[in-house]
Amino acid sequence: MKPMTLLLILSMLFADAGRSQFSENGGAGADYPAFQAGEWLKFRIHYGFLNASYATLHVTSDVIRGIPVYHVVGHGKTTGFASIFFKVDDTYESYFGKADGRPYRFIRKVDEGGYTKDMEINFDYQQGEAVLHDKKNEKKMKFEIGHSIQDLISAFYYLRNNYDSESLVVGESIELRMLYDDDGIFPFRLKFLGREEVKTKFGKVQCLKFRPYVQSGRVFKEQESLSLWVSDDRNKIPIRIEADLAVGSIKADLDGYNALRNQFRITMD
């Protein structure tokens, strides 16, 4: 089984291609933008009884093709005892517009126990296409994208700034169009399950709970094998992820954070 890293899981969970456009202050008419340059998140991943790895997401500011963008770098790596059995060293990068939230460049470099990929996708909205460069196999592919598309990383930040938690309805789902690999554009669906309180190392956090629909068989045990808890505040950051895999189970918890845009609501007993 090819491993599903936390970075891939995190990025697939957050997206909504059908909301309004971003305003200049960083959100789609949002009074309180969900993130800012400098934000840093760290997650601790457990595979069964093993403390398998850590993953981080870091936001900075940049300019690409003359367009002000956020540049997010996600990095995941196995550590300690787990690295003896399976070494993972993955990096994902996304450049997406500060004004419109659309991805302009996506980079994926993975090394998972000998399975490697080195890809770059450049999005051209004037031409309505994306060009994927598979650097490992020296080939290029073009995809028609229209005006509604996200990559794995940009989707996470796009949704954080665009959904209204008060309008979520239990049992209803949202969908998006996503491009991250040479498999092409695919639909992704996420169902809202309700609100729950989650105990963390920082204290108790009120959360929104979601169920992403995933492909069963290769990595996940069933289509509904994955659960996600997101802070029910203005930051909307992942707090916990649990998944039943084809072999074993995985759990990820927020382990550290810095430079959050808004107050992190934590209840201490």
Secondary structure, DSSP 4 states (H G I P E B T S, - for coil): -----HHHHHHHT---TTSPPPPTTSSSS-SS-S--TT-EEEEEEEETTEEEEEEEEEEEEEEETTEEEEEEEEEEEE-TTHHHH--EEEEEEEEEETTT--EEEEEEEEEETTEEEEEEEEEETTTTEEEEEETTTTEEEEEE-TT--B-HHHHHHHHHHH--GGG--TT-EEEEEE--STT--EEEEEEEEEEEEEEETTEEEEEEEEEE---BTTTBSSTT-EEEEEESSSS--EEEEEEEBSSSEEEEEEEEEE--SS----B--
